[in-house]
Amino acid sequence: MKIGITCYPTYGGSGVVATELGKTLAMKGHEVHFISYAMPTRLSSYIGNIFYHEVEMYKYPVFDYPLYSIALTSKMVEVVKFHDLDLIHAHYAIPHASSAYMAREILKTEKKNSKNIKIITTLHGTDITLVGLEPSFLPTMRFSIEQSDGVTAVSKYLKDKTISNYQIEKDIEVIYNFIDTEKYKRKKMTECSAFKKNLVKPGNKVLVHTSNFRPVKRVDDVIKIFSKVRESVPSNLLLIGDGPERSACERLCRELGLTDYVKFMGKQESLVEILSLADLFLMPSQSESFGLSALEAMSCEVPVISSSVGGLPELNLHGETGYIAEIGDVDRMAKYAVELLSNEKKYKLFANAARERAEYFNEEKIVSVYEKFYEKTLGR
Ligand code: GMT
């Protein structure tokens, strides 16, 4: 198949899922064309069959606001025509699904273009639960989702939320996030000793959180949980990622007297090495449609303490791969953390179960589900 993929190239899980999907499809022999305003970050090395098309933005003094969705539409039209694409897969509905819809309609009017391009939209999270509900986006969002030839959501929760929030009657297929379980595999301690020496006091337990530090991630709760855990378990907290809440979180650490025990590591390439040091992963989010970073941790045998929101209970099985608690229930999350960190036998069971659960979301399996969904949408 010849597949166009549009995604946000720099931030967040939707771009990661889109890029890893494209890479795997290309390795399976499909031709994949990424269309975006910048090269997706995970697309760093050369892979045959992958092409990148940058959306050029025309600047003109009258345009106070950049007209990205129009420029994206035109680029989609160009790429579909010149590379004879079968479908466009839009990741994160705003504005990608609307641009794809418009591109398809433009192509229909062109006589020479006999191919009937199909549009698939994957809903990832805040495109549905937060941003899409803004009155300035809602009608366009609903229309673009309805008009897609195929729609997928990354959890059952998100599917239900889309149907109830937007009164959408369209069939939505749940296709979960996936993980390369060979790459995300716990490394031996000898392979990460340099990290351990620099980051963790010998004998301490290690709690980890990775995110884009947006308010929805509740990183302040991560710090509050850690503060309570430290009262009974000698431990360190590693915070990976960066974003708008980071400064406030650094302040909170100073106020709570935790600066010697918490490391703000910023964005990191060596995630697997760091996760291989971890004993627990914390994800107390306000909203989370799936929780890709928790899956990455689980694949490295790290149990997860998370909130019970969104799609998290579909990933993190309470009492098996970790624990879930109500949003903001810092005390309960800390209690669960201490319980696991203090019971070696129970901890081992949870760590093994976390890895086993991650294997359920194996990349090969889930990418094949996407492939089948493409074929179904193309009527093959
Ligand atoms: O986090 C977001 O605001 C949007 C989105 C993104 O682009 O990072 O993240 C969502 O998509 C991921 C991949 O499908 C999911 O694993 C995340 O749970 C989801 N984030 C939220 O729902 C907050």
Boltz pocket constraint, residues with backbone or C-beta under 6 A from the ligand:
constraints:
  - pocket:
      binder: B
      contacts: [[A, 8], [A, 11], [A, 12], [A, 13], [A, 14], [A, 15], [A, 17], [A, 92], [A, 123], [A, 124], [A, 125], [A, 126], [A, 127], [A, 154], [A, 177], [A, 216], [A, 287], [A, 288], [A, 289], [A, 290], [A, 291], [A, 292], [A, 293]]
      max_distance: 6.0
